[in-house]
């Protein structure tokens, strides 16, 4: 039996194909790309191969079908589980707003979060901080009785600027400018980013991945700049933060008996607040039961059930893509028991 998988020569850009002897678990050969023609040519030179345990990529399936029709194609269980985990994490991201922290013990007092600043430029914004500092300095000099011209000379500012600062009772009155209302590429996503920031997510890359999943077509730089220039100055709520999507995904993919008590309580709270995530957990565990017991005959029924879900599009896409692998038996040849962490 030969295993077919991809490897990265340059991650994200150049990939090749690695072929491994399943019995010895040693590499047999490296192919320079992951094209169906290349794999087909390699298999054509070795007609004695009886089974191909492969990645779920369509080009590997095509190459094996073309040049080794006698070989049984086996869907690699590790890749099936890994792909399901990726789909589950996207589903959790989609329902991130439903996730709440587990209730704290009643004997622990809860601190209330401070109200957010009403200024259009929150604390930490460079324009806001500079304006506030100048406003405070100007009024500190005018209060003892210095003239406006004297203050202008001391601060190196024009008289008109001093007049504007002296007339403003608060620095927020000076927060004006054409660029303030200028449309940006992030405008449609800013409410979501602000909400996620308040929920405790401060990772700019993760925020970018979330809005990209929602259809944001632009790059990471805009999100990074918005986080560093605007969101860094916004206060965050005091108290327990909701668990991350990755943590919830890990809890769902872990066998319930293997979950620590704290994680079990957090997962119970997350699923109680979102029926869609509860449905996701049921599908994941039933899939894990099939993998653990090698019950490939139940896969069509699972696909039909998962495809019928309405609030879990990533799970539905995963199920639809499995249709092309229906002829491949599930196997545990390539992975040990520790590779699967969830079972019914």
C-alpha positions as a Markdown table, in Angstrom:
| # | Residue | x | y | z |
|---|---|---|---|---|
| 1 | Unk | 0.0 | 0.0 | 0.0 |
| 2 | Unk | 1.3 | 3.5 | -0.9 |
| 3 | Unk | 0.2 | 6.7 | 0.7 |
| 4 | Unk | 0.0 | 9.9 | -1.4 |
| 5 | Unk | 0.1 | 13.3 | 0.2 |
| 6 | Unk | 1.4 | 16.8 | -0.6 |
| 7 | Unk | 4.4 | 18.6 | 0.9 |
| 8 | Unk | 5.5 | 22.2 | 0.8 |
| 9 | Unk | 8.7 | 23.2 | -0.9 |
| 10 | Unk | 7.8 | 26.8 | -0.3 |
| 11 | Unk | 4.7 | 27.1 | 1.9 |
| 12 | Unk | 1.8 | 28.8 | 0.2 |
| 13 | Unk | 3.5 | 28.8 | -3.2 |
| 14 | Unk | 5.3 | 25.6 | -4.3 |
| 15 | Unk | 4.0 | 22.1 | -3.4 |
| 16 | Unk | 5.1 | 18.6 | -4.4 |
| 17 | Unk | 3.9 | 15.1 | -3.8 |
| 18 | Unk | 5.3 | 12.7 | -1.3 |
| 19 | Unk | 4.8 | 8.9 | -1.6 |
| 20 | Unk | 5.1 | 6.8 | 1.5 |
| 21 | Unk | 5.2 | 3.0 | 2.1 |
| 22 | Unk | 2.4 | 2.4 | 4.6 |
| 23 | Unk | 3.9 | -0.8 | 6.0 |
| 24 | Unk | 7.3 | 0.7 | 6.7 |
| 25 | Unk | 6.1 | 4.3 | 7.1 |
| 26 | Unk | 9.1 | 5.4 | 5.1 |
| 27 | Unk | 9.1 | 7.8 | 2.1 |
| 28 | Unk | 9.4 | 6.1 | -1.3 |
| 29 | Unk | 9.7 | 9.1 | -3.6 |
| 30 | Unk | 9.2 | 12.8 | -4.0 |
| 31 | Unk | 7.5 | 14.3 | -7.0 |
| 32 | Unk | 8.2 | 17.9 | -8.0 |
| 33 | Unk | 4.5 | 19.0 | -8.2 |
| 34 | Unk | 1.0 | 17.7 | -7.2 |
| 35 | Unk | -0.4 | 17.4 | -10.7 |
| 36 | Unk | -2.6 | 14.4 | -11.7 |
| 37 | Unk | -0.4 | 13.7 | -14.8 |
| 38 | Unk | 2.8 | 13.4 | -12.6 |
| 39 | Unk | 1.2 | 11.0 | -10.2 |
| 40 | Unk | -0.3 | 9.0 | -13.0 |
| 41 | Unk | 3.0 | 8.6 | -14.7 |
| 42 | Unk | 4.6 | 7.4 | -11.4 |
| 43 | Unk | 1.9 | 4.9 | -10.8 |
| 44 | Unk | 2.0 | 3.6 | -14.4 |
| 45 | Unk | 5.6 | 2.5 | -13.8 |
| 46 | Unk | 4.5 | 0.4 | -10.8 |
| 47 | Unk | 1.5 | -1.7 | -11.8 |
| 48 | Unk | 1.8 | -4.0 | -8.8 |
| 49 | Unk | 0.4 | -1.4 | -6.4 |
| 50 | Unk | -2.9 | -2.8 | -4.9 |
| 51 | Unk | -4.1 | 0.1 | -2.8 |
| 52 | Unk | -3.6 | 3.9 | -2.6 |
| 53 | Unk | -4.3 | 5.7 | 0.6 |
| 54 | Unk | -4.5 | 9.3 | -0.5 |
| 55 | Unk | -5.3 | 12.9 | 0.5 |
| 56 | Unk | -8.7 | 14.0 | -0.6 |
| 57 | Unk | -7.4 | 16.4 | -3.3 |
| 58 | Unk | -9.1 | 15.8 | -6.6 |
| 59 | Unk | -5.9 | 15.7 | -8.6 |
| 60 | Unk | -4.6 | 12.7 | -6.5 |
| 61 | Unk | -7.9 | 10.9 | -7.1 |
| 62 | Unk | -7.7 | 11.6 | -10.8 |
| 63 | Unk | -4.1 | 10.4 | -11.1 |
| 64 | Unk | -4.7 | 7.2 | -9.2 |
| 65 | Unk | -7.9 | 6.4 | -11.1 |
| 66 | Unk | -6.2 | 6.9 | -14.5 |
| 67 | Unk | -3.0 | 4.8 | -14.0 |
| 68 | Unk | -3.9 | 2.4 | -11.2 |
| 69 | Unk | -7.6 | 1.4 | -11.8 |
| 70 | Unk | -6.9 | -2.0 | -10.2 |
| 71 | Unk | -5.9 | -0.3 | -6.9 |
| 72 | Unk | -8.3 | 0.4 | -4.1 |
| 73 | Unk | -8.4 | 4.1 | -3.2 |
| 74 | Unk | -8.6 | 4.6 | 0.5 |
| 75 | Unk | -9.7 | 7.9 | 2.1 |
| 76 | Unk | -7.1 | 8.8 | 4.7 |
| 77 | Unk | -8.8 | 9.1 | 8.0 |
| 78 | Unk | -6.4 | 11.7 | 9.3 |
| 79 | Unk | -7.3 | 14.1 | 6.5 |
| 80 | Unk | -11.0 | 13.5 | 6.9 |
| 81 | Unk | -10.8 | 14.4 | 10.6 |
| 82 | Unk | -8.6 | 17.4 | 9.9 |
| 83 | Unk | -10.9 | 18.7 | 7.2 |
| 84 | Unk | -13.9 | 18.3 | 9.5 |
| 85 | Unk | -12.0 | 20.2 | 12.2 |
| 86 | Unk | -11.4 | 23.1 | 9.8 |
| 87 | Unk | -15.0 | 23.2 | 8.8 |
| 88 | Unk | -16.1 | 23.1 | 12.5 |
| 89 | Unk | -13.9 | 26.0 | 13.4 |
| 90 | Unk | -15.4 | 28.1 | 10.6 |
| 91 | Unk | -18.8 | 27.3 | 11.9 |
| 92 | Unk | -17.9 | 28.4 | 15.4 |
| 93 | Unk | -16.5 | 31.7 | 14.0 |
| 94 | Unk | -19.7 | 32.3 | 12.2 |
| 95 | Unk | -21.6 | 31.9 | 15.5 |
| 96 | Unk | -19.0 | 33.7 | 17.6 |
| 97 | Unk | -21.6 | 36.3 | 18.8 |
| 98 | Unk | -23.6 | 33.5 | 20.5 |
| 99 | Unk | -20.7 | 32.3 | 22.7 |
| 100 | Unk | -20.7 | 33.6 | 26.2 |
| 101 | Unk | -18.2 | 32.9 | 29.1 |
| 102 | Unk | -19.3 | 30.3 | 31.5 |
| 103 | Unk | -21.1 | 31.7 | 34.6 |
| 104 | Unk | -18.7 | 32.6 | 37.4 |
| 105 | Unk | -19.3 | 31.1 | 40.9 |
| 106 | Unk | -21.8 | 33.1 | 42.9 |
| 107 | Unk | -19.3 | 34.0 | 45.6 |
| 108 | Unk | -17.1 | 36.0 | 43.2 |
| 109 | Unk | -18.2 | 39.6 | 42.8 |
| 110 | Unk | -18.6 | 40.7 | 39.2 |
| 111 | Unk | -16.9 | 44.0 | 38.2 |
| 112 | Unk | -18.8 | 46.3 | 35.8 |
| 113 | Unk | -17.1 | 47.5 | 32.7 |
| 114 | Unk | -16.4 | 51.2 | 32.3 |
| 115 | Unk | -18.6 | 52.9 | 29.7 |
| 116 | Unk | -16.8 | 53.5 | 26.4 |
| 117 | Unk | -15.7 | 57.0 | 25.6 |
| 118 | Unk | -18.1 | 59.0 | 23.6 |
| 119 | Unk | -15.4 | 60.8 | 21.7 |
| 120 | Unk | -15.1 | 60.1 | 17.9 |
| 121 | Unk | -11.4 | 59.5 | 18.6 |
| 122 | Unk | -11.0 | 57.3 | 21.7 |
| 123 | Unk | -8.1 | 57.4 | 24.1 |
| 124 | Unk | -4.9 | 56.2 | 22.4 |
| 125 | Unk | -5.5 | 57.8 | 18.9 |
| 126 | Unk | -2.6 | 60.0 | 18.1 |
| 127 | Unk | -4.6 | 62.9 | 16.8 |
| 128 | Unk | -6.9 | 62.8 | 19.8 |
| 129 | Unk | -4.0 | 62.7 | 22.3 |
| 130 | Unk | -2.2 | 65.5 | 20.6 |
| 131 | Unk | -5.3 | 67.7 | 20.6 |
| 132 | Unk | -6.1 | 66.9 | 24.2 |
| 133 | Unk | -2.6 | 67.8 | 25.3 |
| 134 | Unk | -2.6 | 71.1 | 23.5 |
| 135 | Unk | -6.0 | 72.0 | 24.8 |
| 136 | Unk | -4.9 | 71.3 | 28.4 |
| 137 | Unk | -1.7 | 73.3 | 28.0 |
| 138 | Unk | -3.4 | 76.3 | 26.4 |
| 139 | Unk | -6.1 | 76.5 | 29.1 |
| 140 | Unk | -3.5 | 76.0 | 31.8 |
| 141 | Unk | -1.6 | 79.1 | 30.6 |
| 142 | Unk | -4.7 | 81.2 | 30.0 |
| 143 | Unk | -6.2 | 80.6 | 33.4 |
| 144 | Unk | -3.5 | 82.5 | 35.4 |
| 145 | Unk | -4.1 | 85.5 | 33.1 |
| 146 | Unk | -1.5 | 85.2 | 30.3 |
| 147 | Unk | -2.6 | 86.9 | 27.1 |
| 148 | Unk | -3.4 | 84.8 | 24.0 |
| 149 | Unk | -0.4 | 86.4 | 22.1 |
| 150 | Unk | 1.9 | 85.5 | 25.0 |
| 151 | Unk | 0.6 | 81.9 | 25.0 |
| 152 | Unk | 1.1 | 81.7 | 21.2 |
| 153 | Unk | 4.7 | 82.8 | 21.6 |
| 154 | Unk | 5.4 | 80.4 | 24.4 |
| 155 | Unk | 3.9 | 77.4 | 22.5 |
| 156 | Unk | 5.1 | 78.4 | 19.0 |
| 157 | Unk | 1.6 | 78.4 | 17.7 |
| 158 | Unk | -0.3 | 80.9 | 15.6 |
| 159 | Unk | -2.7 | 83.3 | 17.3 |
| 160 | Unk | -5.6 | 81.8 | 15.3 |
| 161 | Unk | -4.8 | 78.4 | 16.7 |
| 162 | Unk | -4.7 | 79.7 | 20.2 |
| 163 | Unk | -8.1 | 81.4 | 19.7 |
| 164 | Unk | -9.6 | 78.1 | 18.5 |
| 165 | Unk | -8.3 | 76.2 | 21.5 |
| 166 | Unk | -9.4 | 78.9 | 23.9 |
| 167 | Unk | -13.0 | 78.9 | 22.6 |
| 168 | Unk | -13.3 | 75.1 | 22.9 |
| 169 | Unk | -14.5 | 74.1 | 26.4 |
| 170 | Unk | -13.6 | 70.5 | 25.7 |
| 171 | Unk | -11.0 | 69.0 | 23.3 |
| 172 | Unk | -13.7 | 67.0 | 21.6 |
| 173 | Unk | -15.1 | 70.2 | 20.0 |
| 174 | Unk | -11.9 | 70.4 | 18.0 |
| 175 | Unk | -12.2 | 66.9 | 16.5 |
| 176 | Unk | -13.1 | 67.9 | 13.0 |
| 177 | Unk | -11.6 | 67.3 | 9.6 |
| 178 | Unk | -12.5 | 66.1 | 6.1 |
| 179 | Unk | -10.6 | 62.8 | 6.6 |
| 180 | Unk | -12.8 | 62.0 | 9.6 |
| 181 | Unk | -15.8 | 61.1 | 7.5 |
| 182 | Unk | -13.9 | 59.8 | 4.5 |
| 183 | Unk | -15.1 | 56.4 | 3.3 |
| 184 | Unk | -12.7 | 53.5 | 3.8 |
| 185 | Unk | -12.6 | 49.9 | 2.7 |
| 186 | Unk | -13.3 | 48.8 | 6.3 |
| 187 | Unk | -16.4 | 50.8 | 6.9 |
| 188 | Unk | -18.8 | 47.9 | 6.5 |
| 189 | Unk | -16.8 | 45.7 | 8.8 |
| 190 | Unk | -16.0 | 48.2 | 11.5 |
| 191 | Unk | -19.1 | 47.5 | 13.7 |
| 192 | Unk | -18.2 | 43.8 | 13.7 |
| 193 | Unk | -14.5 | 44.6 | 14.5 |
| 194 | Unk | -15.6 | 46.9 | 17.3 |
| 195 | Unk | -17.9 | 44.2 | 18.7 |
| 196 | Unk | -15.2 | 41.5 | 18.6 |
| 197 | Unk | -12.8 | 43.9 | 20.3 |
| 198 | Unk | -15.2 | 44.4 | 23.1 |
| 199 | Unk | -15.6 | 40.7 | 23.3 |
| 200 | Unk | -11.9 | 40.4 | 24.0 |
| 201 | Unk | -10.4 | 39.4 | 20.6 |
| 202 | Unk | -7.3 | 41.6 | 20.1 |
| 203 | Unk | -5.5 | 39.6 | 17.4 |
| 204 | Unk | -5.6 | 41.6 | 14.2 |
| 205 | Unk | -4.8 | 38.5 | 12.0 |
| 206 | Unk | -7.7 | 36.6 | 13.6 |
| 207 | Unk | -10.1 | 39.5 | 13.1 |
| 208 | Unk | -9.0 | 39.8 | 9.5 |
| 209 | Unk | -9.7 | 36.1 | 9.0 |
| 210 | Unk | -13.1 | 36.4 | 10.5 |
| 211 | Unk | -14.2 | 39.3 | 8.3 |
| 212 | Unk | -12.6 | 37.7 | 5.2 |
| 213 | Unk | -14.9 | 34.7 | 5.9 |
| 214 | Unk | -17.8 | 37.1 | 5.8 |
| 215 | Unk | -16.8 | 38.4 | 2.4 |
| 216 | Unk | -14.3 | 41.2 | 3.1 |
| 217 | Unk | -12.2 | 41.2 | -0.2 |
| 218 | Unk | -9.2 | 43.3 | 0.9 |
| 219 | Unk | -5.9 | 42.6 | 2.6 |
| 220 | Unk | -4.7 | 42.3 | 6.2 |
| 221 | Unk | -3.0 | 45.7 | 6.3 |
| 222 | Unk | -6.2 | 47.7 | 6.6 |
| 223 | Unk | -7.3 | 45.6 | 9.6 |
| 224 | Unk | -3.9 | 45.8 | 11.2 |
| 225 | Unk | -3.9 | 49.6 | 10.9 |
| 226 | Unk | -7.4 | 49.9 | 12.2 |
| 227 | Unk | -6.6 | 47.8 | 15.2 |
| 228 | Unk | -3.3 | 49.6 | 16.1 |
| 229 | Unk | -4.6 | 53.2 | 15.5 |
| 230 | Unk | -8.2 | 53.0 | 16.7 |
| 231 | Unk | -9.1 | 49.9 | 18.6 |
| 232 | Unk | -5.9 | 49.8 | 20.8 |
| 233 | Unk | -7.3 | 52.9 | 22.6 |
| 234 | Unk | -10.7 | 51.5 | 23.3 |
| 235 | Unk | -11.4 | 50.1 | 26.7 |
| 236 | Unk | -12.2 | 46.4 | 27.0 |
| 237 | Unk | -14.8 | 45.0 | 29.4 |
| 238 | Unk | -13.6 | 43.8 | 32.8 |
| 239 | Unk | -14.5 | 40.2 | 33.7 |
| 240 | Unk | -14.3 | 36.8 | 32.1 |
| 241 | Unk | -13.9 | 36.8 | 28.3 |
| 242 | Unk | -15.8 | 34.4 | 26.0 |
| 243 | Unk | -13.8 | 31.4 | 24.8 |
| 244 | Unk | -12.1 | 31.7 | 21.4 |
| 245 | Unk | -13.5 | 29.9 | 18.4 |
| 246 | Unk | -10.5 | 27.6 | 18.3 |
| 247 | Unk | -11.0 | 26.6 | 21.9 |
| 248 | Unk | -14.7 | 25.8 | 21.3 |
| 249 | Unk | -13.7 | 23.8 | 18.3 |
| 250 | Unk | -11.2 | 21.8 | 20.3 |
| 251 | Unk | -13.8 | 21.1 | 23.0 |
| 252 | Unk | -16.3 | 19.9 | 20.3 |
| 253 | Unk | -13.6 | 17.6 | 18.7 |
| 254 | Unk | -12.5 | 16.1 | 22.0 |
| 255 | Unk | -14.2 | 13.0 | 23.5 |
| 256 | Unk | -16.6 | 14.2 | 26.3 |
| 257 | Unk | -14.9 | 11.7 | 28.7 |
| 258 | Unk | -11.5 | 13.3 | 28.0 |
| 259 | Unk | -12.6 | 16.9 | 28.7 |
| 260 | Unk | -11.5 | 18.4 | 32.0 |
| 261 | Unk | -14.4 | 19.6 | 34.1 |
| 262 | Unk | -13.8 | 23.3 | 33.4 |
| 263 | Unk | -13.7 | 22.7 | 29.7 |
| 264 | Unk | -16.9 | 20.6 | 29.9 |
| 265 | Unk | -18.7 | 23.5 | 31.7 |
| 266 | Unk | -17.5 | 26.0 | 29.2 |
| 267 | Unk | -18.6 | 23.9 | 26.3 |
| 268 | Unk | -22.0 | 23.3 | 27.9 |
| 269 | Unk | -22.5 | 27.0 | 28.2 |
| 270 | Unk | -21.4 | 27.7 | 24.6 |
| 271 | Unk | -23.8 | 25.0 | 23.2 |
| 272 | Unk | -26.7 | 26.1 | 25.4 |
| 273 | Unk | -26.5 | 29.6 | 23.9 |
| 274 | Unk | -26.5 | 28.5 | 20.3 |
| 275 | Unk | -28.6 | 25.7 | 18.9 |
| 276 | Unk | -26.5 | 25.6 | 15.7 |
| 277 | Unk | -23.4 | 24.9 | 17.6 |
| 278 | Unk | -25.2 | 22.1 | 19.5 |
| 279 | Unk | -26.2 | 20.7 | 16.1 |
| 280 | Unk | -22.5 | 21.0 | 15.0 |
| 281 | Unk | -21.4 | 19.0 | 18.0 |
| 282 | Unk | -23.8 | 16.2 | 17.3 |
| 283 | Unk | -22.6 | 15.9 | 13.7 |
| 284 | Unk | -19.0 | 15.9 | 14.7 |
| 285 | Unk | -19.4 | 13.2 | 17.3 |
| 286 | Unk | -21.5 | 11.0 | 15.0 |
| 287 | Unk | -18.7 | 11.4 | 12.3 |
| 288 | Unk | -16.1 | 10.5 | 14.9 |
| 289 | Unk | -18.1 | 7.4 | 15.8 |
| 290 | Unk | -18.0 | 6.3 | 12.1 |
| 291 | Unk | -14.2 | 6.9 | 11.9 |
| 292 | Unk | -13.4 | 5.1 | 15.1 |
| 293 | Unk | -15.5 | 2.1 | 14.1 |
| 294 | Unk | -14.7 | 2.2 | 10.4 |
| 295 | Unk | -18.4 | 2.4 | 9.5 |
| 296 | Unk | -18.2 | 3.8 | 6.0 |
| 297 | Unk | -21.6 | 2.4 | 5.1 |
| 298 | Unk | -23.1 | 5.1 | 7.3 |
| 299 | Unk | -21.4 | 7.9 | 5.5 |
| 300 | Unk | -24.2 | 8.6 | 2.9 |
| 301 | Unk | -26.7 | 9.0 | 5.7 |
| 302 | Unk | -24.4 | 11.4 | 7.6 |
| 303 | Unk | -23.8 | 13.4 | 4.4 |
| 304 | Unk | -27.5 | 13.8 | 3.8 |
| 305 | Unk | -28.1 | 14.9 | 7.4 |
| 306 | Unk | -25.2 | 17.4 | 7.4 |
| 307 | Unk | -26.2 | 18.8 | 4.0 |
| 308 | Unk | -29.6 | 19.6 | 5.3 |
| 309 | Unk | -28.3 | 21.9 | 8.0 |
| 310 | Unk | -29.1 | 25.6 | 7.4 |
| 311 | Unk | -27.0 | 27.5 | 9.9 |
| 312 | Unk | -23.7 | 25.7 | 9.3 |
| 313 | Unk | -22.6 | 26.4 | 5.7 |
| 314 | Unk | -19.0 | 25.2 | 6.2 |
| 315 | Unk | -20.2 | 21.9 | 7.5 |
| 316 | Unk | -22.6 | 21.6 | 4.6 |
| 317 | Unk | -19.8 | 22.3 | 2.1 |
| 318 | Unk | -17.6 | 19.7 | 3.8 |
| 319 | Unk | -20.4 | 17.1 | 3.5 |
| 320 | Unk | -21.0 | 18.0 | -0.1 |
| 321 | Unk | -17.3 | 17.5 | -1.0 |
| 322 | Unk | -17.4 | 14.1 | 0.7 |
| 323 | Unk | -19.7 | 12.8 | -2.1 |
| 324 | Unk | -16.7 | 12.4 | -4.4 |
| 325 | Unk | -15.1 | 10.1 | -1.8 |
| 326 | Unk | -18.1 | 7.8 | -1.3 |
| 327 | Unk | -16.4 | 5.0 | -3.2 |
| 328 | Unk | -13.3 | 5.1 | -0.9 |
| 329 | Unk | -13.4 | 3.0 | 2.3 |
| 330 | Unk | -12.5 | 4.6 | 5.6 |
| 331 | Unk | -9.2 | 3.4 | 7.0 |
| 332 | Unk | -7.0 | 3.6 | 10.0 |
| 333 | Unk | -3.9 | 2.4 | 8.3 |
| 334 | Unk | -2.0 | 5.7 | 8.5 |
| 335 | Unk | -2.9 | 7.0 | 11.9 |
| 336 | Unk | -2.8 | 5.7 | 15.4 |
| 337 | Unk | -5.6 | 5.9 | 18.0 |
| 338 | Unk | -4.2 | 9.2 | 19.5 |
| 339 | Unk | -4.9 | 11.0 | 16.2 |
| 340 | Unk | -8.6 | 10.8 | 16.9 |
| 341 | Unk | -9.7 | 12.8 | 20.0 |
| 342 | Unk | -13.4 | 12.5 | 19.7 |
| 343 | Unk | -15.7 | 9.5 | 19.6 |
| 344 | Unk | -19.3 | 8.9 | 20.4 |
